[in-house]
């Protein structure tokens, strides 16, 4: 991996991590917006807390270079779920936010996709270490 590729990987991982970590306060403090969102999705309160824990894990993994790809993959899954929620039940604008949460979701998804693409060569060696197959 070239130096510029490493820098881009770090930047995309930091962007995704910072956004996911920043939204945890709202999920864990039961902010009215988060409660509304997860109520609309039929997942309040356990889904809100579960998604928060999963986002925390993904954000931490994104900051560890040797497992960054797994954090990116988790982020892709989480943000795909969020996009599906926006497109099916919530809409782009939630509680008059002007599409802010939707935009953050897209930014995290794109950052995670970029990060996973850049770190894709780590997947097979990681699986070989974990499962010891050849």
Beta strands, then each sheet from edge to edge (+ up, - down):
end
